[in-house]
Amino acid sequence: ELCEMDIEELKKLKIVFIAGGVGTAPVYPQVKWLKEQGVASDVIIGARNKDLVILEDDFKAVSDNVYVTTDDGSYGRNGNVCVCLQSLIDEGKTYDKCIAIGPLIMMKFAVNLTKQLNIPTIVSMNPIMVDGTGMCGACRVHVGDEIKFACIDGPEFDGWLVNFDESMRRQTMYKTEEGRKMLELQEGATHHGGCGHC
């Protein structure tokens, strides 16, 4: 969406990117492109812990304001990306546009906050895409009153309109016994599969 806007109009906007986990990677080329066009943007990178923070130095080369948050407080600001965004607002920052890319749960709560703060937000939905033509329907996303397909209509959508609960429910359809066993091996026997969230 940003690359379709007039550069002079973009320069008037205060833009914040919220990047979580591996969703940090697709944020980088957007921030870099904006910098090349003379458009400043702030970046909030979120990770569970210090070892999972990626691309921090790359972002610092293309953005003057990079904020790193870790859920466990092992690096950067303590807390998640929403805590960081709220802190920035409380410190006097203002934003006209937010782009959030990361885990569904992160985007859901980021959107909940940006709605309260009246910051229009674009999210990148990356569900399973089987055929890339919309025929299989695996990448179906409810956006407002419409059903969209991430493979042909997206993956970027107005975050205020995305039904994240439905997307998270659909995502669990593809979890397998093998996947749950892998999580158990990696993280311990905390993912029983019966809660509807794992």
Backbone as a ProteinNet text record, in pm:
[ID]
protein_1_A
[PRIMARY]
ELCEMDIEELKKLKIVFIAGGVGTAPVYPQVKWLKEQGVASDVIIGARNKDLVILEDDFKAVSDNVYVTTDDGSYGRNGNVCVCLQSLIDEGKTYDKCIAIGPLIMMKFAVNLTKQLNIPTIVSMNPIMVDGTGMCGACRVHVGDEIKFACIDGPEFDGWLVNFDESMRRQTMYKTEEGRKMLELQEGATHHGGCGHC
[TERTIARY]
81.3	0	86.2	189.5	272.5	338.6	383.7	454.5	361.4	230.6	134.8	98.6	141	108	207.3	163.2	249	357.9	481.5	595	579.6	534.6	518.8	412.9	308.6	206.5	263.5	344.7	408.7	497.8	567.8	659.1	585.4	456.9	377.1	330.5	339.3	288.2	392.6	345.2	428.4	392.5	487	461.3	535.8	466.8	531.2	508.9	615	608.3	616.6	531.7	538.2	574	689.7	743.1	761.2	705.2	716.8	768.4	862.8	915	969	936.9	984.8	915.6	807.3	743.2	831.7	941.3	1037.5	1103.4	1128.9	1199.6	1126.2	995.7	930.2	910.2	927.7	918.4	1041.8	1156.7	1282.7	1282.5	1247.2	1253	1157.9	1047.6	955.7	1017.8	1079	1144.2	1260.9	1336.6	1450.5	1402.7	1295.8	1242	1196.1	1127	1082.6	1201.6	1304.5	1426	1485.7	1490	1543.4	1459.7	1331.9	1243.4	1244.5	1321.9	1327.3	1215.1	1154.3	1042.7	1091.2	1076.3	1118	1008.6	1049.9	954.2	1018.2	934.1	979.1	953.2	1033.7	1019.9	1020.4	921.2	917	936.9	1044	1072.8	1039.9	956.4	921.4	970.2	1017.2	1060.1	1035.3	1029.6	1008.3	1126.9	1249.3	1369	1481.9	1594.2	1708.4	1757.7	1760.9	1813.2	1728.6	1604.1	1514.5	1499.4	1571.5	1569.3	1649.7	1588.1	1657.7	1658.9	1759.8	1772.5	1782	1813.2	1819.3	1918	2039	2139.1	2097.6	2034	1985	1882.7	1791	1690.4	1753.4	1852.2	1916.3	1985.8	2021.3	2083.8	1982	1853.2	1751.7	1642.2	1652.1	1554	1624.5	1590.5	1651.3	1592.9	1474.6	1405.8	1366.5	1451.1	1425.8	1412.8	1300.6	1274	1262.7	1340.4	1336.5	1268.2	1175.1	1106.7	1122.7	1135.3	1134.7	1032.8	958.2	854.1	911.2	1031.7	1091.3	1183.8	1199.5	1283.1	1432.4	1472.5	1615.2	1692.5	1622.1	1689.6	1591.7	1642.1	1557.6	1454.6	1340.5	1232.4	1163.2	1124.8	1055.2	907.7	858	717.5	701	576.4	548.6	538.6	513.1	510.1	400.4	290	180.6	220.3	290.4	340.3	434	518.3	612.5	538.8	442.9	368.6	296.6	230.7	160.1	257.8	375.8	478.1	521.6	541.3	581.9	474.7	348.9	238	236.3	252.9	254.1	369.8	480.1	596.8	580	468.3	440.8	450.1	484.7	489.5	347.4	334.7	207.2	234	135.3	148.8	21	39.5	-72.7	-103	-5.7	-21.2	64.8	10.8	84.8	80.4	192	199.9	249.2	169.6	204.4	218.9	332	356.1	417.9	354.8	404.3	301	313.7	216.9	75.5	-23.2	-162.2	-200.1	-161.3	-200.1	-137.5	-15.6	48.9	-26	-59	-129.4	-267	-334.7	-467.4	-459.7	-366.3	-358.2	-302.1	-214.1	-166	-282.6	-367.3	-483.8	-582.4	-604	-692.7	-643.6	-512.3	-455.3	-462.8	-428	-429.6	-571.1	-671.2	-810.3	-837.7	-796.3	-816.8	-742.6	-625.7	-542.4	-575.7	-668.9	-710.7	-594.1	-515	-404.4	-440.3	-478.4	-509.7	-394.8	-430.7	-329.8	-347.8	-237.8	-233.2	-163.4	-220.3	-157.6	-128.5	-32.3	2	-41.5	-142.1	-196.5	-124.9	-68.4	8.1	-39.8	-166.1	-214.6	-155.3	-184.9	-138.7	-198.8	-114.7	-159.1	-118.2	-217	-188.9	-164.7	-258.6	-246.1	-214	-228.7	-194.1	-290.9	-406.3	-504	-639.1	-655	-782.6	-878.4	-840.7	-929.3	-948.1	-841.9	-851.1	-920.4	-911.3	-975.2	-900.5	-783.1	-708.9	-669.4	-647.5	-599	-711.8	-831.9	-949.6	-932.3	-964.4	-956.3	-1085.4	-1149.1	-1267.5	-1222.1	-1257.4	-1220.9	-1351.1	-1393.1	-1522.7	-1631.5	-1719.4	-1828.2	-1792.4	-1667.4	-1625.3	-1528.4	-1526.8	-1425.4	-1322.6	-1199.1	-1088.3	-994.9	-911	-809.3	-673.1	-594	-463.8	-376.6	-389.5	-301	-328.3	-452	-481.9	-529.5	-590.7	-641.3	-545.7	-448.5	-360.6	-215.6	-131.2	-162.5	-192.9	-184.1	-206.7	-354.4	-403.9	-544	-555.3	-668.7	-699.4	-715.4	-621.7	-622.4	-746.6	-807.6	-927.1	-1042.9	-1037.5	-1148.7	-1125	-1003.1	-970.2	-1028.3	-1089.8	-1139.8	-1026.1	-948	-832.1	-871.4	-981.3	-1022.8	-1052.6	-1120.8	-1150.1	-1020.9	-929.7	-802.2	-722.5	-721.9	-648.7	-715.5	-848.7	-919.8	-887.6	-888.8	-858	-714.6	-624.4	-483.9	-465.7	-546.5	-531.5	-576.4	-654.2	-698.7	-581.4	-471.3	-358.2	-255.4	-283.2	-190.4	-208.8	-100.7	-103.6	-51.8	-75.6	-20.4	131.9	190.6	336.2	383.3	308.6	344.5	335.8	230.1	217.2	329.4	367.8	477	608.7	631.4	752.6	757.3	642.8	637.7	666.8	612.4	636.8	785.5	850.4	993.4	1074.7	1031.6	1105.3	1078.2	951.6	912.7	857.8	853.3	796.4	650.7	593.2	456.7	353.6	359.2	264.3	159.3	179.6	89.1	8.2	-103	-182.8	-279.4	-307.9	-394.8	-541.8	-579.5	-720.6	-777.9	-693.8	-741.6	-796.7	-770.8	-814.3	-716.3	-607.4	-506	-373.9	-363.1	-235.5	-260.1
-119.3	0	126.5	127.9	248.2	283.4	181.7	209.6	264.4	257.2	311.7	457	504.2	641.1	740.8	864	972.4	996.6	1006.7	1022.3	1147.5	1255.9	1379.5	1363.2	1286	1257.7	1168	1070.1	981.4	1059.4	1157.9	1236.9	1313.6	1336.3	1407.1	1315.1	1184.4	1088.3	1050.6	1026.8	968.1	819.9	736.8	593.8	512.7	414.5	320.4	178.8	101.9	-39.5	-120	-220.2	-314.3	-449.1	-500.4	-624.3	-726.8	-845.6	-949	-1078.8	-1139.2	-1269.9	-1267.1	-1371.8	-1377.2	-1272.5	-1212.1	-1102	-978.8	-981.4	-871.4	-863.6	-977.9	-981	-905.1	-925.9	-851.1	-702.6	-661.8	-519.1	-444.6	-508.8	-441.7	-377.8	-450.5	-385.2	-266	-268.2	-154.5	-31.1	-51.9	59	112	21.6	60.1	142.1	96.8	168.1	307.9	317.7	449	541.4	489.9	569.7	620	532.8	571.3	680.7	688.6	791.3	918.4	915.8	1030.9	1034.7	918.9	909.6	841.3	910.6	853.8	763.4	664.5	577.7	524.2	493.8	430.6	281	202	56.2	2	-80.8	-154.6	-301.1	-359.9	-502	-576.4	-678.6	-758.5	-901.2	-956.6	-1096.5	-1151	-1283.3	-1344.3	-1321.7	-1327.5	-1307.4	-1254.5	-1221.9	-1160.9	-1245.4	-1377.6	-1466.3	-1466.9	-1421.2	-1424.6	-1289.3	-1188.3	-1056.9	-1067.7	-1026.5	-1032.7	-895.4	-873.3	-758.5	-622	-618.9	-491	-394.6	-439.6	-351.4	-307.3	-396.7	-360.9	-248.1	-259.1	-154.2	-22.7	-29.4	93.3	167.8	96.9	160.3	235.3	204.1	266.5	339.6	340	411	474	598.6	668	623.6	565.4	526.9	380.3	296.7	152.9	116.3	54.8	14.3	-137.4	-199.9	-345.3	-379.2	-472.8	-519.4	-670.5	-717.9	-862.6	-893.1	-999.1	-1037.9	-1063.6	-1121.9	-1157.6	-1049.3	-938.5	-829.5	-853.8	-956.6	-989.2	-893.4	-808.9	-714.6	-604.1	-485.1	-373.7	-339.9	-292.4	-259.1	-386.9	-389.8	-505.6	-500.2	-608.7	-615.2	-642.4	-642	-671.6	-543.1	-559.2	-444.2	-344.6	-393.1	-302.9	-215.5	-274.1	-196.7	-87.3	-122.1	-24.9	86.1	50.2	151.9	245.7	190.4	274.7	366.7	314.9	397.7	512.9	483.9	589.4	697.3	655.8	751.5	833.6	765.3	834.7	933.8	904	993.1	1110.5	1113.1	1225.9	1197.2	1074.1	1038.5	1034.4	1067.4	1052.5	981.3	905.7	832.2	845.1	851.8	858.7	724	632.5	503.5	401.2	279.9	168.2	51	-16.3	-141.1	-246.7	-351.8	-457.6	-590.4	-656	-787.3	-876.3	-989.9	-1083.3	-1189.8	-1255.4	-1358.8	-1300.7	-1384	-1338	-1274.5	-1337.7	-1285	-1148	-1128.3	-997.8	-892.9	-927.9	-832.2	-800.2	-901.5	-878.9	-773.8	-791.5	-697.5	-562.4	-560.8	-433.3	-356	-424.9	-361.1	-313.3	-394.2	-349.6	-217	-205.3	-81.9	32.8	7.1	116.4	166.6	80.5	127.4	228.9	195.3	287.1	418.4	409	527.7	599.1	543	597.5	609	501.2	494.4	388.8	428.8	329.7	230.3	102.3	-3.4	-103.1	-131.1	-235	-355.5	-473.7	-597.3	-686.5	-773.2	-869.6	-1007.7	-1060.6	-1191.8	-1298.1	-1394.2	-1498.9	-1637.9	-1668.9	-1803.7	-1903.5	-2028.6	-2131.2	-2101.5	-2100	-2077.6	-2199.4	-2272.8	-2398.5	-2377.3	-2311.4	-2302.3	-2162.3	-2060.4	-1924.8	-1862.3	-1924.8	-1870.1	-1841.8	-1875.4	-1857.2	-1973.4	-2072.3	-2186.5	-2276.3	-2299.2	-2395	-2334.7	-2204.9	-2138.8	-2148.9	-2210.2	-2228.2	-2095.2	-1994	-1865.2	-1764.6	-1815.2	-1729.7	-1643	-1514.8	-1419.2	-1337.9	-1326.5	-1241.9	-1098.4	-1010	-868.6	-789.4	-736.4	-670.8	-771.8	-738.5	-828.3	-914.6	-911.8	-985.2	-1097.6	-1196.6	-1301.2	-1269.9	-1257.3	-1230.2	-1350.4	-1358.7	-1462.7	-1394.4	-1430.2	-1364.9	-1379.8	-1492.9	-1518.3	-1425.5	-1381.7	-1296.1	-1156.1	-1141.3	-1011.4	-941.1	-1012.9	-960.1	-974.6	-992.7	-1030.6	-912.9	-788.9	-673.6	-635.6	-614	-577.5	-471.1	-402.8	-307.4	-386	-368.2	-445.1	-425	-307	-281.3	-370.4	-421.7	-501.3	-651.7	-695.4	-838.5	-908	-1022.9	-1106.4	-1199.2	-1153.7	-1230.9	-1359.3	-1356.5	-1478.5	-1589.8	-1556.1	-1655.3	-1703.9	-1612.2	-1651.3	-1744	-1715.3	-1802	-1939.1	-1940.5	-2068.6	-2150.3	-2085.3	-2155.9	-2208.2	-2130.8	-2171.5	-2302.4	-2323.6	-2445.3	-2570	-2553.5	-2670.2	-2747.4	-2678.8	-2741.8	-2797.2	-2783.1	-2839	-2990.2	-3058.4	-3204.3	-3259.6	-3385.5	-3452.9	-3443	-3453.9	-3442.4	-3303.2	-3202.2	-3066	-3043.7	-3095.5	-3081.9	-3155.7	-3272.5	-3349.3	-3271.5	-3206.6	-3127.1	-3012.8	-2944.9	-2839.3	-2894.8	-3012.1	-3074.3	-3102.7	-3151.3	-3179.3	-3051.4	-2943.5	-2817.7	-2740	-2739.1	-2649.4	-2720.2	-2850.9	-2923.7	-2956.9	-3032.6	-3082.5	-2977.1	-2861	-2753.8	-2738.8	-2803.4	-2789.1	-2917.1	-2923.1	-3045.7	-3054.5	-2943	-2944.1	-2934.9	-2947.7	-2946.3	-2809.2	-2709.1	-2575.7	-2496.2	-2543.9	-2470.1	-2364.1	-2346.2	-2246.7	-2309.8	-2440.8	-2504	-2638.4
0	0	0	81.7	91.2	-40.7	-114.5	-240	-347.8	-324.8	-421.1	-390.2	-273.7	-233.7	-292.8	-307.1	-352.6	-247.9	-292.8	-201.3	-115	-174.2	-96.6	11.8	-17.1	84.8	194.1	153.6	251.4	347	294.4	377.4	487.1	468.7	568.5	681.1	659.3	757.4	861	980.7	1086.2	1090.1	1048	1028.4	1133.1	1188.8	1279.8	1227.3	1227.1	1192.5	1320.9	1331.9	1443.2	1384	1423.6	1366.7	1477.4	1456.6	1558.3	1502.5	1572.7	1532.9	1391.5	1314.5	1176	1088.7	1138.5	1068	1060.1	1133.9	1128.3	990.7	930	800.8	690.5	668.4	560.2	589.2	713.3	744.8	693.5	700.6	665.6	526	417.7	286	273.8	347.6	342.8	408.7	524.9	595.4	512.5	452.5	368.1	247.7	182.1	66.2	107.2	219.9	266.8	289.9	354	380.1	248.2	146.9	15.5	-49.8	-13.8	-68.2	17	126.1	215.4	316.8	341.9	436.2	563.9	675.1	803.9	859.8	935.8	1004.4	1131.6	1228.7	1351.6	1341.2	1411	1406.8	1549	1578.5	1704.8	1670.2	1722	1699.7	1828.5	1817.3	1934.1	1920.4	2031.5	2034.6	2175.2	2184.4	2316.1	2408.9	2352.7	2434.7	2346.6	2410.6	2341.5	2224.6	2242.1	2137.9	2011	2019.9	1904.6	1835.1	1881.2	1815	1685.8	1574.7	1445.9	1378.3	1296.9	1206.8	1275.5	1402.3	1472.8	1407.1	1378.8	1317.4	1177.9	1103.7	969.8	978.5	1074.5	1091.2	1135.7	1222.5	1270.5	1157.1	1050.4	934.2	848.3	863.4	778	856.6	988.4	1070.5	1190.2	1217.9	1331.7	1464.9	1461	1584.5	1579.5	1637.7	1645	1792.4	1825.9	1963.4	1966.9	2053.4	2066.3	2197.9	2191.2	2311.4	2321.9	2443.6	2466.5	2575.2	2551.9	2647.2	2786	2790	2919.4	2975.1	2902.7	2950.8	2940.7	2866.3	2857	2767	2690.6	2601.4	2565	2549.1	2508.5	2615.4	2568.9	2661.4	2707.3	2831.6	2886.2	2847.1	2790.1	2752.7	2605	2561.8	2421.1	2338.7	2210.8	2119.7	2155.1	2209.8	2247.5	2365.8	2462	2576.1	2525.7	2430.3	2373.8	2299.8	2214.9	2140.5	2236.1	2336.6	2433.5	2506.1	2540.8	2607.1	2517.7	2389	2295.5	2285.4	2280.4	2276	2405.2	2518	2647.5	2657.5	2586.9	2586.4	2489.9	2414.7	2326.7	2177.9	2140.9	1998.1	1942.1	1814.4	1744	1612	1567.5	1441.6	1360.2	1227	1134	1070.3	1073.6	1005.5	1077	1087.9	1146.6	1049.2	1036	959.1	1056.4	1075.8	1171	1097.9	1119.9	1060.1	1166.8	1188.5	1288.5	1317.5	1431.4	1467.5	1475.4	1445.7	1447.5	1580.4	1690.2	1821.3	1845.3	1798.4	1812.3	1730.5	1605	1519.6	1576.8	1630.8	1690.1	1800.4	1893.5	2004.6	1961.8	1863.4	1809.1	1748.2	1673.3	1611.3	1718	1821.4	1929.7	1987.5	2005.9	2060.8	1960.7	1835	1737	1710.9	1727.3	1717.8	1828	1950.6	2063.6	2041.6	1979.4	1956.3	1825.4	1749.2	1619.7	1521.2	1512.9	1417.2	1313	1190.6	1087	1071.9	1060.1	1064.4	951.4	883.3	780.9	841.5	820.2	867.1	747.4	764.3	659.7	706	639.2	675	592.4	661.3	593.9	632	602.1	630.4	531.3	551.6	457.6	320.5	218.6	80.8	-0.1	-47.7	-116.3	-265.4	-333.1	-479.1	-530.9	-448.6	-490.7	-589	-610.9	-705.2	-641.1	-513.8	-445.9	-462.7	-542.6	-569.4	-447	-370.3	-259.6	-137.9	-120.6	-7.6	123.9	123.7	249	311.8	229.8	281.6	302.2	320.8	339.9	465	451.7	561.9	561.1	676.6	687.9	713.4	620.1	629.1	621.9	736	741.2	711.1	618.3	579.3	459.7	419	300	334	246.4	254.4	147.1	189.2	97.3	98.4	-3.7	-11.5	-7.4	92.8	110.4	-12.8	-83	-197.1	-315	-332.1	-447.5	-407.9	-291.3	-247.3	-151.5	-102.5	1.8	-36.3	58.7	196.9	288.9	239.2	325.6	327.5	449.7	468.9	577.4	577.5	683.6	813.3	905.3	1029	1112.8	1105.3	1183.9	1140.9	1017.5	964.9	969.3	996.9	994.7	1117.6	1094.6	1204.1	1247.6	1343.4	1388	1458.4	1533.2	1603.3	1503.6	1395.8	1292.1	1226.8	1199.6	1137.3	1227.9	1357.2	1450.4	1460.5	1458.5	1461.8	1337.3	1222.9	1097.8	1098.1	1155.4	1159.7	1237.4	1338.8	1419.7	1344.4	1237.7	1160.6	1102.9	1080.8	1014.2	1111.7	1239.9	1338.4	1343.9	1355.3	1354	1485.3	1504.9	1622	1621.1	1501.3	1490.6	1532.1	1490.5	1527	1676.5	1738.5	1883.5	1955.2	1902.7	1963.5	1952.4	1838	1819.9	1922.2	1942.2	2043.1	2182	2210.9	2340.9	2360.1	2256	2264.8	2284.2	2218.3	2225.6	2353.8	2396.9	2505.4	2628	2626.6	2739.3	2714.5	2803	2785	2823.3	2760.7	2790.2	2681.3	2568.9	2454.7	2438.6	2512.2	2512.2	2395.2	2330.5	2213.7	2246	2370.2	2406.1	2435.6	2442.5	2481.2	2362.7	2242.1	2124.6	2078.8	2151.8	2115.4	2077.1	2089.2	2055.2	1988.5
[MASK]
++++++++++++++++++++++++++++++++++++++++++++++++++++++++++++++++++++++++++++++++++++++++++++++++++++++++++++++++++++++++++++++++++++++++++++++++++++++++++++++++++++++++++++++++++++++++++++++++++++++

